[in-house]
Each structure stands twice: as C-alpha cells, then as structure tokens.
Amino acid sequence: MLVLSRKPGEKILIGDKISITVVRIGPGIVRIGVEAPGDLLILREELAGGNELSSDPADAEASLIIPSNPKNP
C-alpha cells in the first residue's frame, strides 16, 4: 500500500484519468473527491461486500462520488 500525506486542495493522480482531491479534513473524518471516467463504478468498501458488488442499484447510486462545484464541496 502506498501511503501519502496531502493537505486540503491537494490531489493524488492515478494514471491519466483519475484524480483524488482532499476536500476537507475534520475531527475524525476526511472528505475526498474523486474525478474519474463516468463508466468507472466507485463504491465505498462497505457497499462492495468484499469481492462481490451489491446487486441493489440503490446501494451503487448512494455510493457514487459525483464531482461537485469546488466552491461548494
């Protein structure tokens, strides 16, 4: 596992098409934003059910990270 330190507003790039931005750091929580191609499914680990994806479309929709306006994260 690669472990990196970032400050709010700083990004981590994965390949040419994926970036992860630290949006906000608070007590006990880090808010991140993910920019990726629309055909790439992004899930929180607890919804992925280990190696199997949830068959409930509501779970997948609730876990997608949708890019937000940088001025209003």
Backbone hydrogen bonds in HBPLUS format (Angstrom, degrees):
<---DONOR---> <-ACCEPTOR-->    atom                        ^
c    i                          cat <-CA-CA->   ^        H-A-AA   ^      H-
h    n   atom  resd res      DA  || num        DHA   H-A  angle D-A-AA Bond
n    s   type  num  typ     dist DA aas  dist angle  dist       angle   num
A0010-GLU N   A0007-LYS O   2.94 MM   3  5.56 163.1  1.97 145.4 148.5     1
A0009-GLY N   A0022-VAL O   2.66 MM  13  5.50 174.3  1.66 163.6 163.0     2
A0022-VAL N   A0010-GLU O   3.11 MM  12  5.92 165.4  2.13 169.9 170.1     3
A0012-ILE N   A0020-ILE O   2.73 MM   8  5.08 143.8  1.86 144.5 156.7     4
A0020-ILE N   A0012-ILE O   2.79 MM   8  5.08 160.3  1.83 151.5 158.4     5
A0014-ILE N   A0018-ILE O   2.77 MM   4  5.04 176.8  1.77 150.8 150.9     6
A0018-ILE N   A0014-ILE O   3.30 MM   4  5.04 140.6  2.46 147.6 152.8     7
A0019-SER N   A0035-GLU O   2.93 MM  16  5.23 154.8  2.00 144.8 152.5     8
A0035-GLU N   A0019-SER O   2.86 MM  16  5.23 167.5  1.87 157.5 161.7     9
A0021-THR N   A0033-GLY O   2.80 MM  12  5.06 163.5  1.83 149.0 154.9    10
A0033-GLY N   A0021-THR O   2.82 MM  12  5.06 154.3  1.88 146.5 154.8    11
A0023-VAL N   A0031-ARG O   2.77 MM   8  5.38 148.0  1.87 145.7 154.1    12
A0024-ARG N   A0031-ARG O   3.21 MM   7  5.01 158.7  2.26 131.6 134.4    13
A0031-ARG N   A0024-ARG O   2.76 MM   7  5.01 173.8  1.76 158.0 160.0    14
A0026-GLY N   A0029-ILE O   2.87 MM   3  5.27 175.8  1.88 165.9 164.8    15
A0029-ILE N   A0026-GLY O   3.22 MM   3  5.27 177.3  2.22 117.7 118.5    16
A0040-LEU N   A0037-PRO O   3.08 MM   3  5.64 164.8  2.11 121.1 123.8    17
A0047-LEU N   A0044-ARG O   2.97 MM   3  5.58 147.8  2.08 118.2 127.5    18
A0048-ALA N   A0045-GLU O   3.05 MM   3  5.20 141.7  2.20 103.4 114.7    19
A0052-GLU N   A0049-GLY O   3.45 MM   3  5.44 160.4  2.49 119.1 115.4    20
A0059-ASP N   A0056-ASP O   2.97 MM   3  5.51 132.7  2.20 114.0 125.2    21
A0061-GLU N   A0057-PRO O   2.96 MM   4  6.20 164.5  1.99 154.3 158.3    22
A0062-ALA N   A0058-ALA O   2.98 MM   4  6.06 155.7  2.04 144.4 150.9    23
A0063-SER N   A0059-ASP O   3.21 MM   4  6.35 130.4  2.47 139.7 151.4    24
A0063-SER N   A0060-ALA O   3.20 MM   3  5.29 139.4  2.38  98.0 109.2    25
A0072-ASN N   A0069-ASN O   2.73 MM   3  5.22 155.0  1.79 119.8 128.5    26
